[in-house]
Amino acid sequence: MGHLNSSNIRHPDWENALFSYQNVIFSGTESMKVKLTLKLAHLSKNAPDHVLIQTIPIPAKLLVNTSDSLDNSIQEAAAYCLKCIACQKDGVFASVIGQSGVVESVLALLPQSSNSFRRILIKFLQCLVNFNDVNRLIVVRNGGLEIIVSLLNSCSSSDANKVYLLEILSALALLREVRKVIIRLGGLKFLVEAIKCGSMVSRERACQAVGLLGVSGRARSLIVALGAIPLLVELLRERDGKTKLVAGNSLGVISAHVDFIRPVAEAGAIPLYAELLQGPDPIGKEIAEDAFCILAVAEVNAVAIAEHLVRILREGDDESKIAAADVFWDLAGYKHSVSVVRNSGAIPVLVELLRDGNDEAREKVSGAVAQLSYNEADRAVLADAGAIPILIELLVDELEEVKENAAEALVNFAEDPGQRAVISEAVGVPSFDSMQNRMIQLRVSDEHMVRSLRRMSVGQLTWDSNFAL
């Protein structure tokens, strides 16, 4: 390798170069070892895979063995060389290097290192954990998480190493065993910070880990207190589809507590979820639907969400309209002080989709209409929008669920004195009659249950010695 130069890099004699390098490492001076190891690092991007596989053990051994030199120059060159190799081929070599014993050496050297040597060790470790789950496990099981958190605690805001340490932490946090202890170790604040720092891949990892941690109520409160909500909303603004999905999902997890519903909405999440609902990714639509159903618990949020849903029902593609109708189905059952669906102007648009939509649209919209039909004022708006004749036609729809939803709505219309006359055509249709009988039985059953509970309560009071006269 000592005879290589820029003129013969394209077609070098790699076998002889490797042999020369081995001889220098075995018997050469320290300066020669450093020089050729750094040369190997620069030439590694051109080397054949089989040569790199044979070469890896040499700098790995240099890094593992403690040098007598006070300046760690050989170990620094070896770490730099291994980093260059590990970052090639999308991390193909990272697994080989990580399992060669060097991770333990890097972790042992890191706390005592400084300046350029520390920077190289950190970037080398970052490269190893970026590509490989096994390497992450090796790092964690050798005390790496504690070391990284300790180094982060000692970093100043201007320390150039901090962003690399945050990227290492975000990669490690994908491991469940890390998430179980990261709060106790004081690393949660750094994980939240990692959402806004580093490469987009690292930020996504931090976002994903925060979402997984947020399932726990205690962790969720800490995450919010550390300022995660605006950071997650900022990621939700990104154009990259995968980033939006990860951020949207994590933010949805965080919002799943009554105390955090309003802060998430106030941070600007609702329009961004509307974009996700209209986007091309089916998973994104599911995430947006779930988030809207959570955020809509607060009436002010429900009003804003309904406005976006109406726009999507008018302007969106078929899939987006179906997703919007599905959310309206849920909103129709919420007990707000006002009828959010009716006041949004959605009912005429839903009725139009009930008439002209495809099978899936009819299923979602008929469910929303059935739910709305339990409210007298909503029934009046449905009737004015022309829903009743459409519902009667749907009593013979091919889809069983559509028939049942239509029958349920019509039964509610039949019990409304103001609407009873206009549904006479439905009487005698099997699906309508079956639904009417079923709903009567359910109401009778509910009444019996209420009476039983009342008698049980009275009986408990009668026989409870604490209440005996």
N, C-alpha and C positions, 0 to 999 in steps of 0.2 A: 504494500500500500504506500510505502514511502516513495515509490517511483512514479506515482500517479500525478498528472497535471491536467490543466484545462484542455489540452489538445487531444488527450486520449481518454477522457472521462466516458465518452459514449461507448467505446469498445475496449474497456480495460481488461487486463488479465486478472479477474477477481480472485481466482484461486491462489495465484502467486501473491497477490496483494494481501490476502487474508493470512497466508503463511508468514509473510514479512511482518505483519502487525503482531502476530503471535510471538515471533522471535523478539521483537522490540519489547513487548510487555514482559517477556520472560527474563531478558538480560540487558535491556536498554537503560539509559539514565532516566531520572524522573522527568526532566524536561522533554526528552524524546517521547516518553509515554504520553505526556500531556499533549504534545504537538500532534502525534499521530491519532490520538483519540478524538481530538477536535476535528482533525481532517476527516476521520471516519464519519463524524456527525454531519459534516457538510456534504460528503459524497453519498450518504446513505440513501438519499432519495432516488439515486440512479442505480443502486445495487439490486441484483436479483434477489428474490425472496429467499432462496435457499442459502445464499451467502449471508444474509442478515440473520437468519435463524442460527447459523453456525457462529456468527460473530457475537450475538447477544450475551452469551455467558462470559465473554472477556471483560467488557466494561462493567457487567454486573458484579463480577468478582472484585474488580477494582473498587467499586462503591462499597461492597460489603466489608472488604478488608480495611481495617483501620490503618491509615497512613501515618508514617512517622513525621511527615511534614507538618509544620505548624499552620500552614496556610491552606490546607485541604485542596491544593490545586488539582491533584489527580482525581480525587473524589468529585470535585466540581466538574471536571472535564467528562468523567464517566457519567454523571447524572445528566449533563447536557446532551451527551451522545445518546443515551437511552431515551431521553425525552424526544429527540428528533426521530428516532426509530419508532417509538410508540405511537406518535401522531400520524404515521403513514397508514395508507390502505384502510382508512376509516377504522383504525384501532385494531386491525387484525393482529398486530404484534403486541398490543398492549396486554393481552391476556398472558402471553408467553413471558413477557417481562415481569408482570405483576406476580406471577407464580414462581419466579426464580429466586425469591428471597430478598429482593431489593426493597420491598415496601417496608419491612421491619427496619432496615437500615436507614431509609429516608426518615421514618418517624423518630428513630433514635437520634439522628443528626439535627433534625429541624430545631428543637428548642435551644440548642447551643450555637446554631449557625447565625450568620449575620451577612448584611450587604448582598453582594451578587450571589454568593453561595446559597443564602436563604432563598433568594428570588428563584434561582434555578431549581432548587428542591421543591418549592411550592408549585412551580409551573409543571414540573415533572409529575408530581402527585396529582395535580389537576388533570393532566392528560390521562393518567392511569384510571382515575375514577370516572372520567367523562365517558369512556367507551365500554366499561366492563363491570357488570354486577358482581362478579367474583372478586375483582379488585376492591370494590367497595366493602365487601364483607371482610376481606383481609385487613383493610385499613381500620375498620371499626373494631374488629376483634383483637387488634393489637394496640388499642388505646388511642386510635387516630382521632376520634370525635373529640375527646377531651383535649388533645393537643391543638386541634384546629380552633376550638372555642377559646382556649387559653390565648392563642396567638391573636385571635380577633379582639379579645379583651385588651390586649396590649397595643393594638394598632391605633395610630392617630387617624383622624379623618383624611389626612393628606397622604397616608402611607399607600404607595403604589401596589403593595402586596395584598391589600385588603380585598380588592375585587376578585383576585384569584382564590383567596381563602373562602370568600362567599360562594364562589362557584363550586368549590370542593364541598362545602357544607350542603348546598342545594342538591348535589348528586348523592351524598350520603343520606340525606333526609328521605330519599325514596325508599329506604329500608325501614321496615316496620320496627325493628329493634332499636333503630335510632330515634324514631318518632316517640317511642315509649319513654325515652330518657332525656330527650333534648330540652324539655322544660326544666327538669331538675338541674341540668348542667348549665342553665342560663343561656342556652343557644337560640331560644325562640326569637328573641329580638333581632338576631342576625339573620335568621331565616326570613323573617318579614322584610328586613332590609334588602335581602337578596332578590326580592321581587322586582326591585327597581334598578338593580346593578348587574353589570356583566352582559354576557351574550344572551340573545333571546332564548336559546335552548336552556341556559341556566335559569333564567327568569321563569320560564315555563315550569321547570322542575320545582323551583321554590313555590310557585303558585299551586302546583299540584300537591306538594307536601303540606302546605298550609290548609288546603281544602280537606285533605285526609285527617289532619289534626283537628280541624274545626268541627268534625262530627261529635267530638266530646264537648259538652257544655262548658266545662272549666277552661279548656284550651281555647274555645271560641271567644270567650270573654277576654282572655289575655291577648289574643290575636287582634281583636277589635281595638283594645286599649293601646296596642302598639302602632295603630294607624294603618292597618292592612286594607280597610275598605277603599279609600281613594286610590291606593296602589293597584288593587285588583280591578277597579273600574278603569284605570288608565290602561291596563293590559287588555281589557275588553274592547278598548278603542282601536287596538291594533288591526291592521288589514289582514294579517296572516290568519288563515282559517283555523289552524290548530291552536294558535295562541288564544284566539277568541273562545274556542270551546273549553279549553282548560280554565281560563279566567272566569268564564260564565258559570261553569260548574262549581268552582271553588267559591265564588261570590254567592251562588245560590245556597250552598251549604252554610255559609256565614249568616245569611239572612234568615235562616230557619229558626229564629228566636224572636219573640215579640219585641224585645228591646232593640233589635237591630234592623227591623223591617224599614222603619223610617230613615235611618241614616244611610242605608243602601240606596234607597230611592233618591234621597236628597243629594247623594254624590253623583247622580246622573245616570243611574243604571237602566232605568225604564226604556228610554229611546234606544239604548244599545242592545237590550234584549229584543226589542222590536226588530232591529236590523238582523239579529240572529234568527228570529222567527221567520223572516223573509229570505234568509240565506239559503244556499243550495244544499247544505248538509243536514240530513235527517236527524243526526244526533244533536246538532245545534238547535233544531226546532224543538226537540224533546227537552233540552236544557232550558230553553226560553219558556216553554209551556210550564214546566215545573216552577221556575222562578216567578213567573207571573202569578201563579196560583198561590204562592207564598206571600208575595208582596201585596197582593190584592186584599189581604186580610185587613189592611188599613184602608179605610174608605177613600181617603184622598188619593192613595196610590191606585185604587181600583178605577177611579174616574179617569186618571191619566192613562192607565193601561187600556181602558175601553176605547178611548179616542184613537189610540194606535191600532187597535184591533179592527175598528170600523174602517179605517183607512186601508188596512191590509185586505179586508173583505171586499173592498171596492177595487183595489189596484193590484193586489198580489196575484201570483200564479195559483194554480189549483191546489198545490201542496200547502202553500202558505195560507190560503183561505181555509183549508181543512184544519190546520193547526190553530188558526184564530177562532174558528167555530168551536173547537174542542175547549179552548180556554173560556169562551163565553158559556159553554155548558156548565163549567165549574162556577163561574161568577154568578150564574143565574140562581145558584143555591145558597149564596152568601147572604147573611142577614145584616145588611147595612141599613142605615136610617133612610136612605133613598134607594130607588131602584136604579142601580148603576147601568144595567143593560138597557132599560127602557129610556133613560135620560140621555144615553149616548147616541140614540138614533140607530142602534144596531138592528132593531127588530125588523123593519122593512127589508133591510139588506139580507138578514138571515132567511126571511121568507122567500126572497128571490132565489137564494142559493138552495133552499129546500125544494123549489120547483125545478131549477135548471142544473143543479149540481150532480156530480157523479155519485156512485154508490157510497163511497166513504164520506163524501160531504153530506149526503142525505142522512147518514147514520149519526154524524156528529151534530148536525143542525136539528134533527128531529129530537135528539136527546136534550138539547138546549131549550127547544120549544116546549117539550114535555115539562121540564123543570119550571119554565116561566109560567106555564098554564096554571100553576097553583096560586098565582097572585091575580086578584080581580082586575087591577089596573093594567097589568101586563096582558091579561086575556083580551081586554078591550082593544089594546094596540095591535095585538096579533090578529084579531078579527078584522080591524080596519085595514090591515096590510094584506088581507086576502088569504090568511093561513088556513081557514077552515076547509074550503073546498080542496085545497092541496092535501091536507091531512086525511080527508075522506078518501082521496085517490090512493094515498099511501097505505091504507088499510089492507090493500091487496099487493103490496110491494113484494118483490122477490126476497128481500132481506128480512129475516125474522125480527131483528132488533129494530129496524125501521118501522115495521108494522106495530110492534109493541109500543114504541115511543109515540107513534101517531095515535094509537088507541088510548094510551094514558092521557094524552093532551085532550082528546075529544071527550073522554069521560069527565074530565074537569070542566070542560065547556058545558057538558050536559047537566051538570049540577049547578050551573050559573043561570039563575032565572032570566037574565038578560040575553043569554046566548043559546038557551036550550032549544029554541025552535029551529035554529039554523043548522043543527046537526042531526036532524031527523033521518037523513039519508044514511047515517052511520049505523042506526039501530038495525039489528038483524045481521050485520056483517059479523062473521064468526070471531075475528080478532077483537072487534070492539066489545061484543057481548062477553067474551072470555075475560078481557081485561076488566070490564065493569064488575063482573062477579068476583074476580080476584081482589080488586080494591075494596069491595064491600066486606069480604072475608077478613082482609087485613085490618080494616077499621074496627070490625067487631072484636078481632083478636086483641087489638091495641086497647080497646075499652075494657076487656076482661083483665088485661095485664095491669091497667091503672087501678081497677077495683081491688085486685089481689094485693097490689103493693100498699094500697090504702088500708086494707084489712090487716095486713102484716104489720104495718106501723102501729095501728091501734092495739093489736095483740101484744106487740113487744112492750108498749107502754103499760099495758094492763098487768103483764106478768113480771115486769121489771121491779124488783123489790125496792129500788131506789125511788120509784114513783108510786108505790103502794100507799093507800090512805090508811 
